[in-house]
Amino acid sequence: MAKSEQRRATADVQRLDIHNSDIPVVCRACEARHRGVCGALSPDELKTLSRTTVKHKMPADAEMIASDEPIETYSNIMAGVVKLTKLMPDGRQQIVGLQFAPDFLGRPFRASSTISAEAATDVAVCSFPKTVLEEMVKRSPELGHKLHEQSLKELDEARDWMLTLGRKTAAEKVASFLHLIATHIDPEIDPSDGAIRFELPLKRADIADFLGLTIETVSRQLTKLRKAGIIEIESNRLVTVPSLRRLESACAVDSD
């Protein structure tokens, strides 16, 4: 199915849900209901979960999950970008991943997390108790399968990022980062649809940390991409990608 058809199908499902009295009101227009883990739940299961959910917003830089602290809740990311970091014994930290709407935030069946999560931008989440979700997983193979799918997706993305960090040039790393953001802001984007516009969710220092580069190198590579016409930059954070295909070409592994 073409991505434009996927978008129409999702929109059709959302319109049906709006008029479906079996779906809780809080869930009808929710992206996690259509593209996230809650898509595996039946109307009755959604009702059970919705009775315990709390929606709230967190400002950029707010801590969402602390490393090594007991896990009491899980969340669906409704809007914004979350950065995952790993802390070393000497206090140094490394950004090891990014999560976007409607990703599931948390590690099921673990007493505590080995990573910390922080809001990279203003973030909206829908949270629910750990015990409630884990009980539902026991009764719903579909929910367990959906959580497993997300774990495998994160594993695939981590392997791709290992390639980026280990083999790509500085220019390709920066282009790959921009491609990651562009395609996750709208995962159903069609490269032929035209320009993509987004705000960088990370500061230059965080981008450098994520890519294993210096801030100066990140700035130089962004300038090169801008001069090549692959991106446009406004106000230091607002990026326009006129052609996703050209950006994809800039991400390729150096053949030299």
Steps between C-alpha positions, in 0.01 A plus 500: 500500500634844405569739785239747376248212513617413852435858610150490350431165669613637838281808453202275414555295817520819706173627354333167580634509856356848559151352448570168674344511847697188601830691482572722805481870413856556621627237252307586183738755348814363667797413275602218736157350434572487127878466465617411852468211743138580589402401148521139621229552763131421466240766591445331838875493568526866401223582748686315775825679423338843453363490855858513630663731245622851572591744223754766585757730341866538589728789403824455308787372719264343756606159629245233411674180609791485742762229459493223762182630668196268534265502201142577601343626176527465123403762243403551139668807352224715353712791374861614513837325510660311790873435527634187667835527677744266668711621791857381555647446850718814467198720424533517123184427305416394146176547309420148381165553331205720418131419526210666320120489503338251530788292645455305821725633776621249755639148531230240582564243770809677634516620861713800400642665190867496403457822301353839576246683286479876465267724302703635207209728408171575670340156528144376549452147634220265599614304806358191670607278792760233431294235681189565286683467169694190602178330609347584161801353319439168677143492365565652157747324265439781249628762746806288581564461127472878448747572779734239353470669159602835649798340675616348170449836326720668762761224456503551122538875544782449751683276249455760227637764734802280579575507127460878494735553793754238396531542124356828377685825446417809702292637211307173470444486877342846506291421191389171662395685814289744295349208307414327830313807622328566166368145466390467863320833517274346233580126462259469206662782303508446125832624350309629197264715709734799509696685767513384863531762773584434865668651804818334621409327829857506633742780571827498304685361805253210525521431126879487534469262795256277311726485193837477675615830345601842625255791498721677246493200265119479522471870418740469204313203354163672536646799315629272222161335463336842487743630236440184294128575502419174681350686798390851589546635854305781667555637851768238570243224580238501224602269214339452160587199283397585140564144379509198729665299223796740488534477878491119477784513246705712742460228766672227294810324629821643352623259231864616517 
